């Protein structure tokens, strides 16, 4: 069941990002996300990040590492 236009896996991914950023003060690397969420490839992480970006839940700062920023729309969903 989709909630707020997100699949359950996308919602879980967004919550993970929000929690990680809140605890650490910066966003996780693709490698950290891959390991914590038990995915086998970073391409899966890339797909999640860009699907959230296209829906307006996160922003990316170009050319910077660890630059995922959760938007106000995303914060409302992740809590």
C-alpha positions in Angstrom: 0.0 0.0 0.0 1.4 3.4 -1.0 1.3 6.1 1.6 2.0 9.7 0.5 3.0 8.4 -2.9 5.7 6.2 -1.5 6.1 2.5 -1.4 6.7 0.9 2.0 10.4 0.4 1.1 10.7 4.0 0.0 9.1 5.2 3.3 11.5 3.0 5.3 14.4 4.3 3.3 13.3 7.9 4.0 12.9 7.2 7.7 16.4 5.7 7.8 17.9 8.8 6.1 16.1 11.1 8.5 17.2 9.1 11.6 20.8 8.9 10.4 21.0 12.6 9.6 19.5 13.5 13.0 22.0 11.2 14.9 25.1 12.1 12.9 24.6 15.6 11.6 25.3 14.5 8.0 23.9 12.1 5.5 25.1 8.6 5.0 27.3 7.5 2.1 25.9 5.2 -0.5 28.2 2.4 0.9 26.9 3.0 4.5 23.3 2.8 3.2 24.0 -0.3 1.3 25.5 -2.1 4.3 22.9 -1.0 6.9 19.9 -1.8 4.6 21.4 -5.1 3.4 21.4 -4.3 -0.3 23.8 -5.9 -2.7 24.5 -2.9 -4.9 24.7 0.8 -4.7 22.6 1.1 -7.8 19.6 0.2 -5.6 20.5 3.0 -3.2 20.9 5.4 -6.2 17.4 4.4 -7.4 15.8 5.1 -4.0 17.6 8.4 -3.6 16.6 9.6 -7.0 13.0 8.4 -6.6 12.7 10.4 -3.4 14.3 13.4 -5.1 11.9 13.3 -8.0 9.0 13.3 -5.6 10.4 16.2 -3.6 11.2 14.4 -0.4 15.0 15.0 -0.6 17.4 17.4 -2.3 20.9 16.7 -3.4 23.7 19.2 -3.6 25.6 18.6 -6.8 29.3 17.5 -6.7 29.3 17.1 -2.9 29.5 13.8 -1.0 27.0 13.1 1.8 24.8 15.9 0.4 21.3 14.4 0.8 19.0 17.0 2.5 15.5 16.0 3.6 13.0 18.6 2.6 10.1 19.9 4.7 7.8 17.5 2.8 10.2 14.6 3.6 10.5 15.5 7.2 6.7 15.4 7.6 6.7 11.8 6.2 9.7 10.5 8.0 8.4 11.3 11.5 
